[in-house]
Amino acid sequence: MPHAIRIAPLFLAALLPAAYAAEPETSTPAATAAIAESTNAILQGDGPRAVRALRESPIDGFRGKDAVYRACMLARHADAPVFATDAITDDFARGVLHDYQDYWWHAMKSPSQRAALEGKLLETLRKRIGADAAGAKDMDALEPILQGQLLAHGYRAQLGRTLPLRELMMWRKQDTRPYNVELPEGPYTVKVELLDDWVSRGWTSYGRCERGSAGGWATAEALYAVVPSYSEGLDSEAFRVVFLGHETQHFADQNAFPGMASWELEYRAKLVELAQAREVSAKRLGSFISAQSDDMDSPHTYANKRVVADLTARLGESPDKVSIERLQQAARDQLIEDTRRRKAAGAHADPVAR
């Protein structure tokens, strides 16, 4: 969820001497671990920790795109904000993205100052919007006004909060399509908004030098897919499982169990991924294992820790040590047990099938 880019490196590679062109593109295990730790840190809104992880790993261990990523991260999280707004020609929209990127950079640089920086963002946006926002007392009141003004300038936007920071995702193209989705506990029909022509994929993308971003999110009305996140296409397992399965479970849970905490929604959706994935199973499980935390304000990393711990307890060993079939069954059983526990505790639950 929310809970929104390298032609130059490819061009330069073509100009390298043969000896350099033959250099292995696979980074060392230490560099790979450092990148995973930097991702974990950014998802918790902690820029200094991300930079420290990358600096402490030997530079010659980073190869190819990983070396580019390391260099970009050290520059982006250095001594002054870096603004990635050149894709926007409209002055108002470009200014709004500039304001958010300034907020993101400072909030990741100084996590303890998040509340004060959010207050500063509110004041900055009030001034940029003008009279229409004069009565907005907080970000929740201002965001519908901002969303309307961005739309008037040709940009759709997702605002709100992707914990722990305020969000701004911006795109220009949107198509609607219905999907029938098979969840572990039954079928579900959802409306999906396919979002494309992006200019901002949000703070988790900005903080990671556009190496990754949220793949989509769910509301009570529809699912929203970040189309560029699925490079293998909308028929791929990544789209069917990581987006449709994950986000449809959010959609079902928001209707069946109103008021669930963000990490609880993520916990159940991640179990769905592991219950259904084959081709992308190892990659998804690896990302869960490498990005864990005890911070409930970072719902993805906290949910990762709970998923890994609960599956380890159920399997009697680490989930990355078992067959896909055992992992799928364990994830399915864990999800069903969690549903049973919620129903027994008195939480409202409608049937999943519709």
Secondary structure, 3 states (H helix, E strand, C coil): CCCCCCHHHHHHHHHCCHHHHCCCCCCCHHHHHHHHHHHHHHHCCCHHHHHHHHHHCCHHHCCHHHHHHHHHHHHHCCCCCCCCCCCCCCHHHHHHHHHHHHHHHHHHHCHHHHHHHHHHHHHHHHHHHCHHHCCCCCHHHHHHHHHHHHHHCCCEEECCEECCEECCEEEEEEEEEEEEEEECCEEEEEEEEEEEEEEEECHHHHCCCCCCCCCEEECCCCEEEEHHHCCCCCCCHHHHHHHHHHHHHHHHHHHHCCCCCHHHHHHHHHHHHHHHCCCCHHHHHHHHHHCCCCCCCCHHHHHHHHHHHHHHHHHCCCHHHCCHHHHHHHHHHHHHHHHHHHHHCCCCCCCCCC
